[in-house]
Amino acid sequence: MNRFDNYFTYKDDQLYCENVKIRDLAKEFGTPLYVYSSRGFKERYYEIDAALVGIEHLICYSIKTNFNMAIIRLMASLGSGADVVSGGELYRALKGGIPPKKIVFAGVGKTREEIEYAIDSDILMFNCESIQEIDAIEEISAKKGKITSIAIRINPDIDPETHHYITTGKKENKFGITVRHLLEFLPRLRDFRHVRFRGIHGHIGSQICSVEPYVKTLDKFVSLIDELKSNGWGDIEFVNMGGGMGIVYNEETPFNLQLWGKEIVSRLTSRGLKLIVEPGRYISGNSGIFVVQVIYRKEGETKTFLITDGGMNDLIRPALYGSYQKIFNCERREGSEIVDVVGPVCESGDFFAKDREISTTLQGDYLSVMSAGAYCMAMASHYNSRRLPAEVLITEESEVRLIRRRDRWEDLLRNEEL
Ligand code: LLP
């Protein structure tokens, strides 16, 4: 274990979160089950906050990573803002008590309905991804007689050296506007009366483990801002550096956050700019685990399969990206073995680990898929008409809170019985 997954630790060979035995939770609430540590969310948030001392900043927790309402309320209580990418996320953020003036709205395909909803809610700003979108915001704002703040997402064409599915700032990606297109558009933007261009936004990818791509991006941004300011765009006061900070799933060595903060802060303070960041995974990723029960231990011709009651519909990252998440037995046993940990879904891609060495496991044991706080429950589906899992949150005082009950059978039909 290292400092990145210390919210879930073994005591006497039993996995715990605070003073709560994970096995007891599995028995009480059933499996599959997501378990979150509120200490994890808090510590990570404060760590980012501390790394950014010296600059006026706003941390907008990226709701897409984990949008349970209890988590959003927890983030709101810390003073966090929110990065939202849909009307649904905006709805959750507002219901969860995030002040509208701490909400930024990103995404390449905002509909008119979503734009109207966000303008009516008085959010801080849109992170705009195309000129067509800015046209739509101008038109809708004009109709409402409002002035809407925007940041423009620049595609810096920087390689963050991460999984190609989660790279977002290269020129072949659909995100953002190139500097050339922005400069061509500016004369037209000058005539817009209902849009206020206040910031530059950039999100270059996720699970980034080196500071360098941030520095390169920021250097591009500050020279662009210098140029814009000298051409009369004095309203630009925000730089949004996106999210993307990497965490440990296996053997990664994420960068030191203090160093990252220093590089960013030094480049912005001299220019009097304010900073927005939109971290998701860094806050939620290691703050959660996914607990499943081994229903069957099946000896195949060449492999041993641990067939669990959790599937790819509950946690799809290994199936979708081939991602690695550690797997621990909630009750550590003597010896180890090499197994495939799979789910019950009717797809060969339904696995959590292949050829993985884990501690010897018996039928009925509970396994924990680690680092499951980000992009796990958030990407769950009802595939195979499986009910979505329950979620519990463990407080620092070891209080156990059920924050989502498991779907009931009738929940599966809820929207079809018209
Ligand atoms: N801001 C924007 C504009 C984003 O697109 C994202 C993530 C974030 C912030 C938060 O990034 P983070 O701090 O979490 O890296 N499902 C994939 C990751 C997709 C990332 C999408 N964008 C996974 O499971 O690895």
Residues whose N, C-alpha, C, O or C-beta is under 5 A from the ligand:
A	BS01	LLP	S62 A106 I166 H203 G205 S206 Q207 G242 G243 G244 M245 E278 P279 G280 R281 Y282 R317 Y375
